Amino acid sequence: KGYDSSNPIRIAVGFDNDGVIEKCYVISCTGETSGIGSKVKNDSFLIQFDGKTDMSEVDTIGGATISSSAFVNAVSDACRVFARVAESEAEK
């Protein structure tokens, strides 16, 4: 959840077969402050996730720490889910 916890940031994360992020998308961020928290949908923020498998080298947005941290945490959660699903599929 971002700044407005009643309107969570909704994202989609695309992965390749090896779990590398190909692209992050913002589905909705209507509760974020215009021009501040809403910057999570800017390409300049989103592009830093491309090619990553973890969030150790991802920067948050100055002045929008809550929103951008929530986004980073959501992407990190997506990475963990992808890894679990891939592991489960490998065991079949």
Backbone bond lengths (Angstrom), bond angles and torsions (degrees), N, CA, C in turn:
res aa  C-N    CA-C-N  psi(-1)  N-CA   C-N-CA  omega(-1)  CA-C   N-CA-C  phi
1 K - - - 1.445 - - 1.521 109.28 -
2 G 1.297 115.83 142.17 1.454 121.56 179.91 1.510 111.69 -93.61
3 Y 1.302 115.54 -145.53 1.463 121.89 -176.72 1.517 112.08 -60.91
4 D 1.316 117.10 -45.58 1.465 122.16 179.22 1.523 107.77 -99.18
5 S 1.315 117.20 95.64 1.463 120.87 -173.39 1.528 113.31 -65.89
6 S 1.327 118.22 -14.06 1.464 119.42 177.06 1.533 111.44 -81.61
7 N 1.325 117.42 -14.92 1.466 123.51 176.54 1.524 108.71 -126.89
8 P 1.326 117.61 80.98 1.468 119.37 -175.48 1.527 112.63 -64.36
9 I 1.313 114.74 153.31 1.462 121.13 173.34 1.531 106.38 -71.29
10 R 1.323 116.35 128.42 1.460 121.09 179.07 1.525 108.23 -110.58
11 I 1.340 114.69 127.55 1.462 119.70 -176.18 1.525 110.82 -129.32
12 A 1.316 115.08 166.70 1.460 122.96 169.90 1.523 106.26 -133.62
13 V 1.315 115.88 140.82 1.461 121.16 -179.70 1.522 107.97 -125.42
14 G 1.332 115.86 126.84 1.457 121.26 177.09 1.515 110.30 -100.65
15 F 1.339 115.88 132.99 1.466 122.08 -178.93 1.522 110.09 -119.30
16 D 1.337 115.82 153.80 1.458 118.93 168.14 1.533 107.54 -86.48
17 N 1.309 118.02 -178.65 1.469 121.35 -176.38 1.521 113.71 -64.85
18 D 1.320 117.57 -19.62 1.462 121.45 -179.31 1.525 112.93 -94.74
19 G 1.328 117.82 3.49 1.456 120.78 179.04 1.514 114.33 86.56
20 V 1.321 117.01 12.54 1.461 121.70 177.47 1.531 107.90 -86.13
21 I 1.320 116.73 133.48 1.463 120.45 -179.40 1.525 109.54 -68.66
22 E 1.312 114.94 126.70 1.459 120.24 175.22 1.517 111.28 -93.15
23 K 1.345 116.16 -38.24 1.465 119.70 -177.50 1.524 109.82 -165.10
24 C 1.327 115.37 142.40 1.461 121.90 172.00 1.524 108.27 -111.09
25 Y 1.304 115.08 141.93 1.452 121.58 -179.54 1.523 109.71 -128.42
26 V 1.315 116.10 143.63 1.466 120.80 172.20 1.522 106.75 -98.46
27 I 1.318 115.29 119.35 1.463 120.87 176.91 1.522 109.26 -82.32
28 S 1.341 115.44 -42.78 1.463 120.89 -177.68 1.524 109.93 -157.97
29 C 1.306 115.80 138.05 1.470 121.20 171.52 1.527 109.02 -146.74
30 T 1.315 115.55 48.24 1.462 121.66 -172.97 1.518 114.10 -67.88
31 G 1.316 118.31 -22.09 1.460 120.58 -178.05 1.514 114.01 -89.62
32 E 1.326 117.22 2.13 1.464 120.36 -177.09 1.525 110.93 -89.16
33 T 1.319 115.73 148.75 1.453 121.43 -179.16 1.526 110.38 -64.46
34 S 1.314 116.65 126.69 1.452 122.17 -179.39 1.530 110.54 -58.76
35 G 1.336 115.64 130.68 1.458 120.98 177.92 1.514 114.33 80.97
36 I 1.323 117.88 -6.59 1.473 120.84 178.09 1.529 107.74 -123.45
37 G 1.334 117.02 -85.09 1.460 120.91 179.74 1.515 112.73 -64.23
38 S 1.330 115.94 -27.79 1.471 119.55 179.61 1.525 111.69 -67.98
39 K 1.328 118.53 -10.13 1.468 121.85 178.51 1.527 112.40 -64.83
40 V 1.339 117.16 -12.36 1.467 118.74 177.34 1.524 111.30 -63.21
41 K 1.322 118.47 -18.08 1.462 120.33 179.00 1.531 112.70 -92.42
42 N 1.327 117.59 -1.17 1.467 121.30 179.25 1.527 110.84 -75.39
43 D 1.319 115.75 140.02 1.464 120.61 178.26 1.524 112.25 -55.91
44 S 1.324 117.10 -34.85 1.471 120.36 -178.53 1.532 111.87 -62.85
45 F 1.324 117.22 -26.78 1.466 121.41 174.73 1.523 110.66 -86.47
46 L 1.314 116.99 -45.26 1.463 121.72 -173.67 1.517 113.53 -67.23
47 I 1.325 117.63 -34.96 1.465 121.07 -174.33 1.533 112.75 -63.60
48 Q 1.321 117.03 -24.66 1.462 119.10 -178.47 1.535 112.88 -67.52
49 F 1.323 118.32 -14.39 1.459 121.84 179.24 1.528 112.15 -85.08
50 D 1.330 116.38 -22.62 1.466 121.08 -177.86 1.526 110.36 -59.15
51 G 1.326 116.23 130.19 1.460 121.70 177.81 1.521 114.86 84.02
52 K 1.310 117.54 2.81 1.474 121.43 -177.81 1.529 111.01 -94.41
53 T 1.323 114.34 155.71 1.459 121.52 171.56 1.525 110.78 -121.14
54 D 1.328 116.01 -10.53 1.466 120.75 175.10 1.521 108.13 -147.04
55 M 1.312 115.66 171.94 1.462 120.28 -172.37 1.529 113.39 -105.21
56 S 1.336 117.22 19.12 1.462 120.43 -175.33 1.534 114.00 -66.47
57 E 1.318 117.87 -24.39 1.466 120.27 -177.58 1.525 112.42 -118.53
58 V 1.320 115.88 34.12 1.454 120.92 -179.26 1.527 108.73 -106.17
59 D 1.321 116.29 134.54 1.463 121.66 -178.96 1.522 111.20 -95.62
60 T 1.328 115.27 143.20 1.459 120.12 172.47 1.530 108.61 -86.62
61 I 1.304 116.61 173.90 1.460 122.28 -178.39 1.519 108.83 -97.70
62 G 1.333 116.67 124.75 1.459 121.13 177.19 1.517 110.82 -59.51
63 G 1.325 116.62 130.71 1.456 121.46 -178.86 1.519 113.19 86.48
64 A 1.328 115.69 -9.40 1.471 120.75 179.87 1.523 109.26 -133.02
65 T 1.311 115.01 42.87 1.461 120.16 -174.87 1.517 112.54 -60.33
66 I 1.318 118.38 -42.32 1.468 120.82 -178.40 1.527 110.06 -63.77
67 S 1.308 117.04 -49.52 1.468 121.18 -177.94 1.518 111.91 -64.46
68 S 1.320 116.80 -48.33 1.462 118.78 -176.60 1.530 111.36 -71.46
69 S 1.323 118.20 -33.74 1.466 120.52 175.62 1.520 110.26 -66.10
70 A 1.319 117.19 -39.32 1.465 121.07 177.08 1.529 109.89 -61.99
71 F 1.320 116.90 -40.50 1.462 121.18 178.99 1.526 109.98 -64.49
72 V 1.325 117.04 -47.59 1.467 121.63 179.18 1.527 110.13 -59.27
73 N 1.335 117.17 -43.03 1.463 120.57 178.82 1.532 111.46 -63.65
74 A 1.318 116.74 -38.58 1.460 120.43 178.48 1.526 111.49 -65.38
75 V 1.318 117.02 -41.23 1.467 120.82 177.62 1.529 109.62 -65.64
76 S 1.312 116.65 -41.07 1.460 121.08 176.97 1.525 111.02 -60.44
77 D 1.329 116.74 -42.26 1.464 121.26 176.16 1.527 110.46 -60.78
78 A 1.324 116.86 -42.28 1.465 121.06 179.11 1.528 110.63 -62.32
79 C 1.322 117.12 -38.87 1.474 121.20 177.46 1.532 110.59 -62.50
80 R 1.318 116.71 -42.36 1.471 120.56 179.19 1.532 110.89 -65.74
81 V 1.312 117.15 -41.16 1.467 120.58 178.66 1.526 109.95 -64.36
82 F 1.321 116.91 -43.72 1.466 120.11 178.63 1.529 109.87 -58.69
83 A 1.325 116.82 -45.60 1.467 120.98 -179.20 1.529 111.08 -61.39
84 R 1.331 117.21 -41.82 1.474 120.74 178.43 1.519 111.63 -64.22
85 V 1.306 116.81 -43.81 1.464 120.70 179.62 1.526 109.73 -64.95
86 A 1.312 117.66 -43.86 1.463 121.52 179.96 1.523 110.38 -62.30
87 E 1.325 116.95 -41.19 1.454 121.63 178.09 1.526 110.92 -63.41
88 S 1.308 116.30 -43.85 1.462 121.61 178.81 1.515 111.29 -62.89
89 E 1.312 117.17 -41.54 1.459 121.56 178.49 1.526 111.25 -65.74
90 A 1.324 116.74 -36.67 1.466 121.19 -179.52 1.530 111.77 -67.45
91 E 1.318 116.35 -27.86 1.469 121.26 -179.08 1.517 112.02 -78.00
92 K 1.315 118.55 -13.83 1.474 121.47 -178.20 1.507 111.64 -75.53
